[in-house]
Amino acid sequence: MFSVVFPGQGSQEVGMGKILYEKFDLVKNYFKEADETLNFAISKLVLDGPKSDLNLTFNTQPAIFLISYSIFNVMKKEFNIDLNKATFFAGHSLGEYSALSCAGYIKFSDTLKILKIRGEAMQNAVPRGIGGMIAVLGTTIKKIEDLISKNKEDFNVQIANDNSEGQIVVSGKLKDLESFVKILKLQGIRNIKLPVSAPFHCELMANATKIMKHKINELEFNEGYNVLMSNVTADKIQNISEIKDLLIRQIENRVRWRESVINMVNNGVNNFIEIGPGKVLSGLIKRINKEVNVQSINNIEDIKNLSI
């Protein structure tokens, strides 16, 4: 049994998908449609940069989706590999939208539009320089939850991503994160400030939630082919009204990636296929469970070497 997973923000790079773009008219057509849908040349940004513009959240989100969707459909239409036979689809944060679109729940053009809006809403939810995120390394989720709970009178931070064993991301206002880092240092716990411009997946995203609630409720959903493993619950969902609700809640809630992978494995999955730029999720999955098989699909060679 296998699952298909889609990466989130941070996996982007200038030139991603270039070989597929040059080789397949199908991909050229997706890039052209993306330009027309978003009313700007996202194709040029993806292929040529500059990196600083690609890394802006409202560009990054539709760009990563465009590459994931292109790879998925090259496999389906050029190589006759039907990934919709997967037991589960899952994605990390924005990757959940890639999962939903490739599973047939949301149209390609609608996914591009909603991710552009999502990126803008998340970027603008908090003024620049107010919030941030730190990665906490080499400790357990329970340890971090306990430290946050014991010190809640002194600072307000939230767990944004439970990524894998020993990798947890925390969001909050910069001044609160500084106080939290002091506590971590006293405990001898390593941490790294992340190069992000906003504190994602925490209550500071409340304004983004309001915008996305309105937009997601307007969005047309179809019955999909695959069961989704939700970021918010780390549980399987297929009901459209529940999917909408969880996409709205996802903005301020923890991404339960570690638990999602564990639940997929407990449901019989022993093979994970990552579709999209980079190999971030493949690395996280291997840290969560060393026994499973993980394959990253970025290029033609990867597709040819795929075993399901």
Number of C-alpha atoms within 10 A of each C-alpha: 15 22 28 25 27 31 28 24 18 16 16 22 20 18 16 21 22 17 14 19 21 10 11 13 12 16 23 17 13 20 22 14 16 22 16 13 16 14 9 11 14 23 21 14 19 26 17 15 16 13 15 9 14 22 21 15 24 20 19 27 29 26 28 30 31 26 26 25 21 25 23 26 20 20 18 14 11 10 12 10 16 12 21 19 14 20 18 25 29 30 26 24 26 24 23 24 25 36 30 27 22 26 24 17 22 21 16 20 16 15 20 26 16 18 24 19 20 24 20 18 22 26 21 17 19 21 10 12 10 13 20 23 26 24 19 22 16 12 14 15 18 9 10 19 12 11 14 20 14 10 14 12 8 11 16 18 25 25 25 25 24 21 25 24 18 16 19 22 25 27 27 27 20 18 15 16 22 15 15 22 19 12 15 16 11 8 10 9 15 13 18 12 15 13 10 17 20 25 28 31 26 20 19 22 21 18 16 24 22 13 17 22 16 11 15 17 13 9 14 10 19 13 12 18 17 24 21 26 28 25 29 20 17 20 16 17 16 17 12 14 10 11 18 16 13 17 22 22 18 22 29 23 22 24 25 23 27 22 19 24 26 16 16 24 19 10 12 12 19 16 19 27 23 25 30 31 25 18 17 18 27 21 12 18 23 17 16 19 16 9 12 14 17 19 20 22 22 22 18 16 9 12 18 11 10 13 10 14
